[in-house]
Amino acid sequence: MKKLLLTAIFAATVPFATASLADDYPSRPITMVVPLSAGGSTDVIARIMAPGMSKILGQTIVVENVGGAGGTIAGARVAHATPDGYTFAIGQWGTNVATGAIYSLSYDLMKDFEPIGLIATQPFLIVARKSMPADNLTQLIAWLRANDNKATAGNSGVGSPSHIASV
């Protein structure tokens, strides 16, 4: 897993159903659902993007954090929202890929959402204390195999990209 892709997604039925909708859109505030808690990288990117989107669309973009269950609560909120283009999600690999592999969802990640665009990439880094005897990845893997009872890893939650990478 070399990169974490951050993707904005709309429900697949969001593209405007009629020409009259497209002519009037957007006529009211739009909600960008962030499927994670406030303060994380996905939230920060959403809050950076919202003012620019608001300026281009001529409408307020409300950033709404809907945390919990690895992003599945927010996913359900967006998947079951009225398909009118006023509710969309910003997500990442953990919320838009891993959740489908580890949770039973009330929506279908492949059928209910459509990727709109790549916003950012996030490379993974492996760091260790200075006293770690390994100087590179090959040495680290060898050390881990020899010392599996001594190794620990930090991550942002079960099924998250950092959890999958550390496993």
Stockholm file with secondary structure:
# STOCKHOLM 1.0

chainA/1-167         MKKLLLTAIFAATVPFATASLADDYPSRPITMVVPLSAGGSTDVIARIMAPGMSKILGQTIVVENVGGAGGTIAGARVAHATPDGYTFAIGQWGTNVATGAIYSLSYDLMKDFEPIGLIATQPFLIVARKSMPADNLTQLIAWLRANDNKATAGNSGVGSPSHIASV
#=GR chainA/1-167 SS CCEEEEEEEEETTCSCSSHHHHHHCCSSCEEEEESSCTTSHHHHHHHHHHHHHHHHHTSCEEEEECCCGGGHHHHHHHHTSCSSSSEEEEEEHIIIIIHHHHSCCSSCTTTSEEEEEEEEEEECCCCCCTTCSCCSHHHHHHHHHHCTTTCCCCCSSTTSHHHHHHC
#=GC SS_cons         CCEEEEEEEEETTCSCSSHHHHHHCCSSCEEEEESSCTTSHHHHHHHHHHHHHHHHHTSCEEEEECCCGGGHHHHHHHHTSCSSSSEEEEEEHIIIIIHHHHSCCSSCTTTSEEEEEEEEEEECCCCCCTTCSCCSHHHHHHHHHHCTTTCCCCCSSTTSHHHHHHC
//
